Amino acid sequence: FRKIGHIKRLDFSSRARSVPCVPPVVHVKLDLQAPYF
């Protein structure tokens, strides 16, 4: 379960980082919310 959540979180954050002009705080919030998507 942790591995799946971790992979999801990495995939989600990598997609979020591809969007320009997104502050790091937003990335942290998205990383925390990623398992719930």
PDB file of N, CA, C and O in Angstrom:
ATOM      1  N   PHE A   1       0.845  -1.210   0.000  1.00  0.00           N
ATOM      2  CA  PHE A   1       0.000   0.000   0.000  1.00  0.00           C
ATOM      3  C   PHE A   1       0.875   1.253   0.000  1.00  0.00           C
ATOM      4  O   PHE A   1       0.616   2.204  -0.738  1.00  0.00           O
ATOM      5  N   ARG A   2       1.913   1.240   0.836  1.00  0.00           N
ATOM      6  CA  ARG A   2       2.802   2.405   0.879  1.00  0.00           C
ATOM      7  C   ARG A   2       3.529   2.581  -0.454  1.00  0.00           C
ATOM      8  O   ARG A   2       3.714   3.703  -0.925  1.00  0.00           O
ATOM      9  N   LYS A   3       3.935   1.471  -1.052  1.00  0.00           N
ATOM     10  CA  LYS A   3       4.635   1.573  -2.334  1.00  0.00           C
ATOM     11  C   LYS A   3       3.724   2.187  -3.397  1.00  0.00           C
ATOM     12  O   LYS A   3       4.143   3.065  -4.151  1.00  0.00           O
ATOM     13  N   ILE A   4       2.481   1.719  -3.451  1.00  0.00           N
ATOM     14  CA  ILE A   4       1.549   2.246  -4.453  1.00  0.00           C
ATOM     15  C   ILE A   4       1.328   3.740  -4.217  1.00  0.00           C
ATOM     16  O   ILE A   4       1.342   4.531  -5.160  1.00  0.00           O
ATOM     17  N   GLY A   5       1.122   4.126  -2.944  1.00  0.00           N
ATOM     18  CA  GLY A   5       0.912   5.531  -2.634  1.00  0.00           C
ATOM     19  C   GLY A   5       2.138   6.352  -2.990  1.00  0.00           C
ATOM     20  O   GLY A   5       2.026   7.475  -3.480  1.00  0.00           O
ATOM     21  N   HIS A   6       3.314   5.782  -2.737  1.00  0.00           N
ATOM     22  CA  HIS A   6       4.555   6.505  -3.014  1.00  0.00           C
ATOM     23  C   HIS A   6       4.703   6.724  -4.519  1.00  0.00           C
ATOM     24  O   HIS A   6       5.068   7.814  -4.959  1.00  0.00           O
ATOM     25  N   ILE A   7       4.421   5.689  -5.302  1.00  0.00           N
ATOM     26  CA  ILE A   7       4.532   5.814  -6.760  1.00  0.00           C
ATOM     27  C   ILE A   7       3.527   6.851  -7.265  1.00  0.00           C
ATOM     28  O   ILE A   7       3.861   7.684  -8.107  1.00  0.00           O
ATOM     29  N   LYS A   8       2.299   6.798  -6.749  1.00  0.00           N
ATOM     30  CA  LYS A   8       1.291   7.789  -7.148  1.00  0.00           C
ATOM     31  C   LYS A   8       1.783   9.191  -6.833  1.00  0.00           C
ATOM     32  O   LYS A   8       1.676  10.098  -7.658  1.00  0.00           O
ATOM     33  N   ARG A   9       2.333   9.364  -5.614  1.00  0.00           N
ATOM     34  CA  ARG A   9       2.770  10.684  -5.179  1.00  0.00           C
ATOM     35  C   ARG A   9       3.888  11.189  -6.091  1.00  0.00           C
ATOM     36  O   ARG A   9       3.893  12.359  -6.474  1.00  0.00           O
ATOM     37  N   LEU A  10       4.842  10.306  -6.443  1.00  0.00           N
ATOM     38  CA  LEU A  10       5.940  10.716  -7.322  1.00  0.00           C
ATOM     39  C   LEU A  10       5.390  11.113  -8.689  1.00  0.00           C
ATOM     40  O   LEU A  10       5.789  12.133  -9.250  1.00  0.00           O
ATOM     41  N   ASP A  11       4.468  10.299  -9.226  1.00  0.00           N
ATOM     42  CA  ASP A  11       3.912  10.600 -10.547  1.00  0.00           C
ATOM     43  C   ASP A  11       3.152  11.923 -10.519  1.00  0.00           C
ATOM     44  O   ASP A  11       3.287  12.742 -11.428  1.00  0.00           O
ATOM     45  N   PHE A  12       2.360  12.125  -9.482  1.00  0.00           N
ATOM     46  CA  PHE A  12       1.556  13.343  -9.404  1.00  0.00           C
ATOM     47  C   PHE A  12       2.445  14.575  -9.264  1.00  0.00           C
ATOM     48  O   PHE A  12       2.223  15.587  -9.929  1.00  0.00           O
ATOM     49  N   SER A  13       3.467  14.487  -8.383  1.00  0.00           N
ATOM     50  CA  SER A  13       4.327  15.648  -8.166  1.00  0.00           C
ATOM     51  C   SER A  13       5.159  15.944  -9.409  1.00  0.00           C
ATOM     52  O   SER A  13       5.435  17.106  -9.709  1.00  0.00           O
ATOM     53  N   SER A  14       5.561  14.896 -10.134  1.00  0.00           N
ATOM     54  CA  SER A  14       6.353  15.141 -11.344  1.00  0.00           C
ATOM     55  C   SER A  14       5.495  15.845 -12.399  1.00  0.00           C
ATOM     56  O   SER A  14       5.982  16.709 -13.129  1.00  0.00           O
ATOM     57  N   ARG A  15       4.220  15.470 -12.472  1.00  0.00           N
ATOM     58  CA  ARG A  15       3.339  16.153 -13.420  1.00  0.00           C
ATOM     59  C   ARG A  15       3.105  17.593 -12.977  1.00  0.00           C
ATOM     60  O   ARG A  15       3.057  18.500 -13.808  1.00  0.00           O
ATOM     61  N   ALA A  16       2.962  17.803 -11.682  1.00  0.00           N
ATOM     62  CA  ALA A  16       2.717  19.160 -11.177  1.00  0.00           C
ATOM     63  C   ALA A  16       3.935  20.038 -11.429  1.00  0.00           C
ATOM     64  O   ALA A  16       3.797  21.212 -11.770  1.00  0.00           O
ATOM     65  N   ARG A  17       5.128  19.472 -11.262  1.00  0.00           N
ATOM     66  CA  ARG A  17       6.347  20.258 -11.459  1.00  0.00           C
ATOM     67  C   ARG A  17       6.541  20.618 -12.920  1.00  0.00           C
ATOM     68  O   ARG A  17       7.268  21.562 -13.230  1.00  0.00           O
ATOM     69  N   SER A  18       5.901  19.881 -13.827  1.00  0.00           N
ATOM     70  CA  SER A  18       6.049  20.207 -15.247  1.00  0.00           C
ATOM     71  C   SER A  18       5.286  21.496 -15.583  1.00  0.00           C
ATOM     72  O   SER A  18       5.532  22.111 -16.621  1.00  0.00           O
ATOM     73  N   VAL A  19       4.365  21.900 -14.708  1.00  0.00           N
ATOM     74  CA  VAL A  19       3.632  23.149 -14.922  1.00  0.00           C
ATOM     75  C   VAL A  19       4.475  24.314 -14.417  1.00  0.00           C
ATOM     76  O   VAL A  19       4.914  24.278 -13.268  1.00  0.00           O
ATOM     77  N   PRO A  20       4.720  25.337 -15.218  1.00  0.00           N
ATOM     78  CA  PRO A  20       5.572  26.455 -14.814  1.00  0.00           C
ATOM     79  C   PRO A  20       4.901  27.372 -13.793  1.00  0.00           C
ATOM     80  O   PRO A  20       3.677  27.416 -13.674  1.00  0.00           O
ATOM     81  N   CYS A  21       5.737  28.096 -13.067  1.00  0.00           N
ATOM     82  CA  CYS A  21       5.264  29.127 -12.143  1.00  0.00           C
ATOM     83  C   CYS A  21       4.398  28.553 -11.030  1.00  0.00           C
ATOM     84  O   CYS A  21       3.433  29.185 -10.603  1.00  0.00           O
ATOM     85  N   VAL A  22       4.741  27.355 -10.560  1.00  0.00           N
ATOM     86  CA  VAL A  22       4.011  26.787  -9.430  1.00  0.00           C
ATOM     87  C   VAL A  22       4.944  26.791  -8.219  1.00  0.00           C
ATOM     88  O   VAL A  22       5.975  26.119  -8.243  1.00  0.00           O
ATOM     89  N   PRO A  23       4.608  27.525  -7.173  1.00  0.00           N
ATOM     90  CA  PRO A  23       5.489  27.620  -6.002  1.00  0.00           C
ATOM     91  C   PRO A  23       5.661  26.273  -5.313  1.00  0.00           C
ATOM     92  O   PRO A  23       4.767  25.429  -5.387  1.00  0.00           O
ATOM     93  N   PRO A  24       6.798  26.051  -4.640  1.00  0.00           N
ATOM     94  CA  PRO A  24       7.060  24.759  -3.979  1.00  0.00           C
ATOM     95  C   PRO A  24       6.005  24.399  -2.946  1.00  0.00           C
ATOM     96  O   PRO A  24       5.724  23.220  -2.730  1.00  0.00           O
ATOM     97  N   VAL A  25       5.420  25.404  -2.305  1.00  0.00           N
ATOM     98  CA  VAL A  25       4.400  25.105  -1.285  1.00  0.00           C
ATOM     99  C   VAL A  25       3.236  24.358  -1.910  1.00  0.00           C
ATOM    100  O   VAL A  25       2.678  23.444  -1.302  1.00  0.00           O
ATOM    101  N   VAL A  26       2.867  24.751  -3.134  1.00  0.00           N
ATOM    102  CA  VAL A  26       1.764  24.080  -3.818  1.00  0.00           C
ATOM    103  C   VAL A  26       2.133  22.629  -4.085  1.00  0.00           C
ATOM    104  O   VAL A  26       1.294  21.736  -3.961  1.00  0.00           O
ATOM    105  N   HIS A  27       3.391  22.394  -4.454  1.00  0.00           N
ATOM    106  CA  HIS A  27       3.839  21.022  -4.701  1.00  0.00           C
ATOM    107  C   HIS A  27       3.696  20.188  -3.433  1.00  0.00           C
ATOM    108  O   HIS A  27       3.265  19.037  -3.485  1.00  0.00           O
ATOM    109  N   VAL A  28       4.062  20.776  -2.290  1.00  0.00           N
ATOM    110  CA  VAL A  28       3.949  20.037  -1.031  1.00  0.00           C
ATOM    111  C   VAL A  28       2.493  19.679  -0.765  1.00  0.00           C
ATOM    112  O   VAL A  28       2.190  18.547  -0.387  1.00  0.00           O
ATOM    113  N   LYS A  29       1.595  20.631  -0.959  1.00  0.00           N
ATOM    114  CA  LYS A  29       0.175  20.360  -0.724  1.00  0.00           C
ATOM    115  C   LYS A  29      -0.330  19.287  -1.685  1.00  0.00           C
ATOM    116  O   LYS A  29      -1.085  18.401  -1.285  1.00  0.00           O
ATOM    117  N   LEU A  30       0.084  19.362  -2.948  1.00  0.00           N
ATOM    118  CA  LEU A  30      -0.351  18.367  -3.931  1.00  0.00           C
ATOM    119  C   LEU A  30       0.211  16.998  -3.562  1.00  0.00           C
ATOM    120  O   LEU A  30      -0.480  15.987  -3.690  1.00  0.00           O
ATOM    121  N   ASP A  31       1.473  16.961  -3.101  1.00  0.00           N
ATOM    122  CA  ASP A  31       2.065  15.686  -2.712  1.00  0.00           C
ATOM    123  C   ASP A  31       1.307  15.077  -1.548  1.00  0.00           C
ATOM    124  O   ASP A  31       1.127  13.861  -1.487  1.00  0.00           O
ATOM    125  N   LEU A  32       0.859  15.924  -0.617  1.00  0.00           N
ATOM    126  CA  LEU A  32       0.129  15.413   0.537  1.00  0.00           C
ATOM    127  C   LEU A  32      -1.257  14.925   0.126  1.00  0.00           C
ATOM    128  O   LEU A  32      -1.779  13.979   0.717  1.00  0.00           O
ATOM    129  N   GLN A  33      -1.858  15.561  -0.883  1.00  0.00           N
ATOM    130  CA  GLN A  33      -3.206  15.182  -1.303  1.00  0.00           C
ATOM    131  C   GLN A  33      -3.203  14.056  -2.336  1.00  0.00           C
ATOM    132  O   GLN A  33      -4.237  13.435  -2.581  1.00  0.00           O
ATOM    133  N   ALA A  34      -2.052  13.795  -2.938  1.00  0.00           N
ATOM    134  CA  ALA A  34      -1.987  12.832  -4.036  1.00  0.00           C
ATOM    135  C   ALA A  34      -2.619  11.478  -3.692  1.00  0.00           C
ATOM    136  O   ALA A  34      -3.356  10.940  -4.518  1.00  0.00           O
ATOM    137  N   PRO A  35      -2.359  10.901  -2.500  1.00  0.00           N
ATOM    138  CA  PRO A  35      -2.943   9.579  -2.207  1.00  0.00           C
ATOM    139  C   PRO A  35      -4.473   9.582  -2.232  1.00  0.00           C
ATOM    140  O   PRO A  35      -5.086   8.523  -2.357  1.00  0.00           O
ATOM    141  N   TYR A  36      -5.088  10.742  -2.116  1.00  0.00           N
ATOM    142  CA  TYR A  36      -6.550  10.791  -2.050  1.00  0.00           C
ATOM    143  C   TYR A  36      -7.190  10.970  -3.421  1.00  0.00           C
ATOM    144  O   TYR A  36      -8.415  10.940  -3.538  1.00  0.00           O
ATOM    145  N   PHE A  37      -6.384  11.154  -4.450  1.00  0.00           N
ATOM    146  CA  PHE A  37      -6.964  11.374  -5.771  1.00  0.00           C
ATOM    147  C   PHE A  37      -7.488  10.083  -6.359  1.00  0.00           C
ATOM    148  O   PHE A  37      -8.013  10.080  -7.473  1.00  0.00           O
TER     149      PHE A  37
END
